[in-house]
Each structure stands twice: as C-alpha cells, then as structure tokens.
Amino acid sequence: MRPMLDPEIRARITWWKIQGLRQTDPFIKFFMLYMCLDAWITSESEEEKDSKKLDWLINNENDLKKYWEEVKCGEQFQSWLNGFLQRGVVYDMRPKHRGEFISLTNTDNFSQVVRFIYQIRCNLFHGEKSPVDSNDKQLVGWAGNILGKWIEWTLTKTRQK
C-alpha cells in the first residue's frame, strides 16, 4: 500500500497552492506552485536529490502520477501542453550545461512533460529566465498553469479518499 501524504505537508502544500493561484505574475506563480510539487515528491519519495525525486515521480505508483491522467484531458490543460509542444525544446541554461536541451515531442509522455517542466524550473531557479522575454514568460506561464491545475486536482481527489 502506498503511503499517504503527511497531513502537515498536505496543509503546507494547500496553503502554497492557494497563494500561487492568486498570483498574477507568472514567474512568482510558477515558483510557488513548483514548491508544492517539490514538497509533495520530497515527502513521499524521501529522496533528497532532484533527479531521484523526479525518477520516483515518473517510475512509481503515486497520486500525482495517477491523477495526471485525469487532469491532462481538460481542454484548457491541453492548450497549455500544446503550447509546450509548439516550443519543442527548453535549453539548459546552467553554466556547465549550456547548449544542452530537453525536448518535448509527445504530451502524452508523462516523463517528457515532467522533465520539460523541471528544466523550466532549473532555468528560472538558476537565474536564466527573464520576465521581459516573451518566450520565457509564456513557458513559465504554461508551466505554472499546468502545475496549479494538477496539484489542485490531485489535492481534491486525494481528499475524497
């Protein structure tokens, strides 16, 4: 049987989700909603490294993965995913990885989408996303919308258990 999300962590995620969804700035919204995702997968995976947490999310049975399949079917959600698909790549802007990129070729591939969002997070957290760059603003905006809807949906569904 899978462990349930710790109630204290759940309460913090819920609070950050509410704050994130209130944001009008896409960069702050994404930052707050990514904190929700990171807190969730850190708590359940008990991993410390980002790569290990993402591997856990992608390769193990968990509520986030389970409810992704439901939430991704929404028309608005699909439009955000299609925005990602039109871009196709996100460059890795960390100093030792310049010139590398993460591709997105299939929005039905959970791993590709999660790693695409993670790369956006890396670029933002390492100071390489600009609020005046329209491409960056769109990518961060779509990622924030996706995270917000996904986390909200999963919190709602797991509350009903």
Secondary structure, DSSP 8 states (H G I E B T S, - for coil): ------HHHHHHHHHHHHHHHH--SHHHHHHHHHHHHHHHHHHHH---SHHHHHHHHHHS--HHHHHHHHHTTSHHHHHHHHHHHHH-EEE--SGGGTT-EEE---TT-HHHHHHHHHHHHHHHHTT---TT-HHHHHHHHHHHHHHHHHHHHHHHHHHT-
